[in-house]
Amino acid sequence: MYHNPVMLNECIGGLDIKPEGVYADVTFGGGGHSRAILERLTTGHLYAFDQDEDAAANAFDDERFTFIPQNFKYFKNFIQLYHGQPIDGIIADLGVSSHQFDTPEKGFSTRFDGPLDMRMSQLTPNDAATVVNTYDQAELTRIFRLYGEMQQPQLFAADIVMAREVEPIETTEQLKAAVERRLPRGRENKVLAQLFQALRIEVNQELDALNAFLGQCPEVLKQGGRLVVMSYHSLEDRLVKNFMKTGNAEGKEEKDFYGNLLTPYHIITRKPIVASDEETAGNPRARSAKLRIAERK
């Protein structure tokens, strides 16, 4: 399985698909969401985005489908290039796919020894090894605190700086060994996951890309069009929540003369939808997923 889509029915239901509508799946991956969308289209069209070169192999041979091998931060430009007018719905399943986690050579997972890469696209200039071996202690502390939400990030940064003075840290096992003494007993895997998350977000500039993408959606969606976004950690979810509620990353409320909130969306999900106990039992990735849905005013 390339990637088992989390809350597939809830995501597709949230899009409120019209058979003749035009939709975008901006995180194509293994094509699970896209396949479900295409099954519901007649004369409609689906545009799919993915920056991971591996994802292109999963593209469909279907005249109703267009695969665009790009980061979703360029979403508006390519939708305007290919379609030229507002569309009916957008879906984004954020984070790393199961395929990416399960490929040791990509270096995303704490479970395997592999090169310290973590790039979602090989066109990304710096890999995780570059970050680990060239960022100074203050810079490492900053990304561990901001992107990993780690406790005592300065201690992990100091250990990495000390270890790399002996030899460059080039593999996931070397990185784990460098911080091993800092890992709290019983929580080793959780803290390592936070460390790897911080590096991955920095390497791929994930929050900047998400910020850019979310800022473009109101211009691309037609009135009544749906935005469906699933996130897997609090940093992503906070951005999604803020944009849906207020139309900006900071969640800054602007009101009209009458005190009405100025926002491009009606919120469909007052609270995020989470996976059922049954789904999380069969797919551990679903445990941290939060699904939010909004409709363009």
C-alpha positions as CSV (number, residue, x, y, z in Angstrom):
1,M,0.0,0.0,0.0
2,Y,1.5,3.3,-1.1
3,H,-0.6,5.2,1.3
4,N,-3.9,4.4,3.1
5,P,-5.9,7.6,3.1
6,V,-7.1,8.6,6.5
7,M,-10.9,9.4,6.9
8,L,-11.4,8.9,3.2
9,N,-15.2,9.0,3.4
10,E,-15.2,12.1,5.6
11,C,-12.8,13.9,3.2
12,I,-14.8,13.0,0.1
13,G,-18.1,13.9,1.8
14,G,-16.6,17.2,2.8
15,L,-15.9,18.1,-0.8
16,D,-19.6,17.8,-1.7
17,I,-18.6,16.7,-5.2
18,K,-20.6,17.8,-8.2
19,P,-20.3,15.3,-11.1
20,E,-19.5,18.1,-13.6
21,G,-17.3,20.0,-11.1
22,V,-13.6,20.8,-11.2
23,Y,-11.4,19.8,-8.2
24,A,-7.8,19.8,-7.0
25,D,-6.0,17.2,-4.9
26,V,-2.9,19.1,-4.0
27,T,-1.2,16.1,-2.1
28,F,-1.7,13.3,-4.7
29,G,0.7,10.7,-3.2
30,G,-0.7,7.3,-4.0
31,G,-3.8,8.7,-5.5
32,G,-6.3,7.4,-2.9
33,H,-8.3,10.6,-2.6
34,S,-8.0,11.3,-6.3
35,R,-9.3,7.9,-7.2
36,A,-12.4,8.5,-5.0
37,I,-13.0,11.9,-6.6
38,L,-12.7,10.6,-10.1
39,E,-15.3,7.9,-9.3
40,R,-17.8,10.6,-8.6
41,L,-17.1,12.8,-11.7
42,T,-18.8,12.6,-15.1
43,T,-17.8,15.5,-17.2
44,G,-15.8,17.1,-14.4
45,H,-12.0,17.4,-14.1
46,L,-9.4,16.7,-11.4
47,Y,-6.0,18.4,-11.1
48,A,-3.5,16.7,-8.9
49,F,-0.3,18.1,-7.4
50,D,2.7,16.4,-5.9
51,Q,6.3,17.4,-5.6
52,D,7.6,13.9,-4.8
53,E,9.0,12.4,-8.0
54,D,7.8,8.9,-6.9
55,A,4.1,10.1,-6.9
56,A,4.2,10.6,-10.7
57,A,4.2,6.8,-11.2
58,N,0.7,6.7,-9.7
59,A,-0.9,9.2,-12.1
60,F,-4.0,8.0,-13.9
61,D,-4.5,7.6,-17.6
62,D,-7.8,9.4,-17.7
63,E,-8.9,12.3,-19.8
64,R,-10.6,13.8,-16.8
65,F,-7.3,13.9,-14.9
66,T,-4.2,16.2,-15.0
67,F,-1.1,15.5,-12.9
68,I,1.1,18.5,-12.1
69,P,4.5,17.7,-10.6
70,Q,4.8,20.7,-8.4
71,N,4.7,21.9,-4.7
72,F,1.3,23.2,-3.8
73,K,2.8,26.5,-2.9
74,Y,2.5,27.2,-6.7
75,F,-1.1,26.0,-6.7
76,K,-2.8,29.2,-7.9
77,N,-0.4,29.8,-10.8
78,F,-0.9,26.3,-12.2
79,I,-4.7,26.2,-11.7
80,Q,-4.9,29.5,-13.6
81,L,-2.6,28.2,-16.3
82,Y,-4.5,24.9,-16.8
83,H,-8.1,26.0,-16.0
84,G,-8.2,29.8,-15.9
85,Q,-11.2,30.1,-13.6
86,P,-12.4,29.3,-10.1
87,I,-12.9,25.7,-9.2
88,D,-15.4,23.7,-7.0
89,G,-13.2,22.1,-4.4
90,I,-9.7,21.5,-3.0
91,I,-8.4,18.7,-0.8
92,A,-5.0,18.6,1.0
93,D,-3.8,15.7,3.1
94,L,-0.7,17.2,4.7
95,G,2.4,15.7,6.1
96,V,4.4,12.7,5.0
97,S,2.8,9.7,3.2
98,S,3.2,6.1,4.4
99,H,5.3,5.4,1.3
100,Q,7.7,8.2,2.3
101,F,7.9,7.0,5.9
102,D,8.4,3.4,4.7
103,T,11.3,4.2,2.3
104,P,14.5,4.1,4.3
105,E,16.5,6.0,1.6
106,K,14.3,9.1,2.2
107,G,15.4,9.3,5.8
108,F,12.0,10.3,7.2
109,S,11.5,7.5,9.7
110,T,13.1,6.8,13.1
111,R,12.6,3.1,12.4
112,F,15.2,2.6,9.7
113,D,18.8,3.5,9.2
114,G,19.1,5.6,6.1
115,P,20.7,8.7,4.7
116,L,19.8,11.9,6.6
117,D,17.8,13.2,3.6
118,M,14.1,14.1,4.4
119,R,13.5,15.9,1.1
120,M,10.0,15.5,-0.3
121,S,11.5,16.5,-3.7
122,Q,15.0,15.9,-4.8
123,L,15.0,19.5,-6.2
124,T,15.0,20.8,-2.6
125,P,18.5,22.4,-2.2
126,N,19.4,21.3,1.3
127,D,18.8,17.9,2.9
128,A,18.6,17.1,6.6
129,A,22.3,16.3,6.8
130,T,23.1,19.8,5.6
131,V,20.9,21.3,8.4
132,V,22.4,19.0,11.1
133,N,26.0,19.6,10.1
134,T,26.0,23.3,9.2
135,Y,23.4,25.1,11.3
136,D,24.9,26.7,14.4
137,Q,23.6,25.7,17.9
138,A,21.2,28.7,18.1
139,E,19.6,27.9,14.8
140,L,19.2,24.2,15.7
141,T,17.7,25.2,19.0
142,R,15.2,27.5,17.2
143,I,13.9,24.8,14.8
144,F,13.7,22.2,17.5
145,R,11.6,24.5,19.7
146,L,9.4,25.9,16.9
147,Y,8.9,23.0,14.6
148,G,9.4,20.0,17.0
149,E,7.8,21.8,20.1
150,M,10.6,20.0,22.1
151,Q,11.4,20.5,25.7
152,Q,15.0,21.6,26.3
153,P,15.8,22.0,22.6
154,Q,19.1,23.7,23.4
155,L,20.4,20.4,25.0
156,F,19.7,18.4,21.9
157,A,21.3,21.1,19.7
158,A,24.4,21.1,21.9
159,D,24.7,17.3,21.7
160,I,24.5,17.4,17.9
161,V,27.1,20.1,17.6
162,M,29.4,18.1,19.8
163,A,28.9,14.9,17.9
164,R,29.5,16.4,14.5
165,E,32.8,17.8,15.6
166,V,34.0,14.1,15.9
167,E,32.5,13.1,12.4
168,P,29.8,14.4,10.2
169,I,26.3,13.1,11.0
170,E,25.1,11.6,7.8
171,T,22.6,8.8,8.7
172,T,19.5,8.6,10.8
173,E,21.3,6.1,13.2
174,Q,24.1,8.6,13.7
175,L,21.6,11.3,14.6
176,K,19.8,9.1,17.0
177,A,23.1,8.1,18.7
178,A,24.1,11.8,19.0
179,V,21.1,12.6,21.2
180,E,20.5,9.2,22.8
181,R,21.5,10.3,26.3
182,R,18.9,13.1,26.2
183,L,15.9,10.8,25.4
184,P,13.6,10.4,28.4
185,R,12.9,6.8,29.4
186,G,9.6,5.5,28.0
187,R,9.2,8.5,25.7
188,E,12.2,7.9,23.4
189,N,10.2,7.3,20.2
190,K,7.9,10.4,20.8
191,V,10.9,12.7,21.3
192,L,12.8,11.3,18.4
193,A,9.6,11.8,16.3
194,Q,9.6,15.5,17.4
195,L,13.2,15.9,16.4
196,F,12.7,14.3,13.0
197,Q,9.6,16.4,12.4
198,A,11.5,19.6,13.2
199,L,14.2,18.7,10.7
200,R,11.7,17.7,8.0
201,I,9.7,20.9,8.3
202,E,12.9,23.0,8.1
203,V,14.3,21.0,5.1
204,N,11.0,21.3,3.1
205,Q,9.9,24.7,4.4
206,E,6.6,23.0,5.0
207,L,4.9,25.8,7.0
208,D,5.9,28.4,4.5
209,A,4.5,26.3,1.7
210,L,1.3,25.7,3.6
211,N,1.0,29.4,4.4
212,A,1.4,30.3,0.7
213,F,-1.1,27.6,-0.4
214,L,-3.8,28.5,2.1
215,G,-3.5,32.2,1.2
216,Q,-4.2,31.4,-2.5
217,C,-7.3,29.2,-1.9
218,P,-9.9,32.0,-1.7
219,E,-8.8,33.3,-5.1
220,V,-9.1,29.8,-6.7
221,L,-12.3,28.6,-5.1
222,K,-15.7,29.6,-6.6
223,Q,-18.5,30.7,-4.4
224,G,-19.8,27.6,-2.5
225,G,-16.6,25.8,-3.3
226,R,-15.2,23.6,-0.5
227,L,-11.7,23.5,1.1
228,V,-10.9,20.2,2.9
229,V,-7.7,20.0,4.8
230,M,-6.3,17.2,7.0
231,S,-3.4,17.9,9.3
232,Y,-1.2,15.8,11.6
233,H,0.4,18.1,14.1
234,S,-0.6,21.3,15.9
235,L,1.5,23.7,13.9
236,E,-0.3,22.7,10.6
237,D,-3.7,22.6,12.3
238,R,-3.3,26.0,13.8
239,L,-2.6,27.5,10.4
240,V,-5.5,25.8,8.8
241,K,-7.9,26.8,11.6
242,N,-6.7,30.5,11.4
243,F,-7.0,30.7,7.7
244,M,-10.5,29.2,7.7
245,K,-11.7,31.4,10.5
246,T,-10.2,34.7,9.6
247,G,-8.5,34.4,6.2
248,N,-5.0,35.0,7.6
249,A,-2.2,33.0,9.2
250,E,-2.2,34.9,12.5
251,G,-5.9,34.4,13.1
252,K,-6.4,38.1,13.3
253,E,-10.0,39.0,13.2
254,E,-11.2,41.9,11.1
255,K,-14.8,43.1,11.3
256,D,-17.0,45.2,9.2
257,F,-18.9,48.4,10.4
258,Y,-21.6,46.2,11.9
259,G,-19.3,44.0,13.8
260,N,-19.5,41.0,11.4
261,L,-16.3,38.9,11.0
262,L,-14.7,39.5,7.6
263,T,-13.6,36.1,6.3
264,P,-13.7,34.3,2.9
265,Y,-15.3,31.2,4.5
266,H,-18.2,29.6,6.2
267,I,-16.9,27.0,8.6
268,I,-18.5,23.6,8.1
269,T,-16.6,21.9,10.9
270,R,-16.8,23.9,14.1
271,K,-14.5,21.4,15.7
272,P,-12.1,19.2,13.7
273,I,-13.3,15.8,12.7
274,V,-11.1,13.0,14.1
275,A,-10.8,9.3,13.1
276,S,-13.0,6.6,14.7
277,D,-11.5,4.2,17.2
278,E,-12.0,1.5,14.6
279,E,-9.9,3.4,12.0
280,T,-7.1,4.3,14.4
281,A,-6.9,0.6,15.5
282,G,-6.2,-0.4,11.8
283,N,-4.2,2.6,10.8
284,P,-2.1,4.2,13.6
285,R,-1.3,7.2,11.4
286,A,-5.0,8.3,11.8
287,R,-4.5,8.9,15.5
288,S,-3.2,12.4,15.1
289,A,-5.3,13.4,12.1
290,K,-7.6,16.5,12.3
291,L,-9.9,17.3,9.4
292,R,-11.3,20.8,8.8
293,I,-13.8,21.8,6.1
294,A,-14.8,25.3,5.0
295,E,-17.0,26.7,2.2
296,R,-16.1,29.8,0.1
297,K,-18.5,32.6,0.7
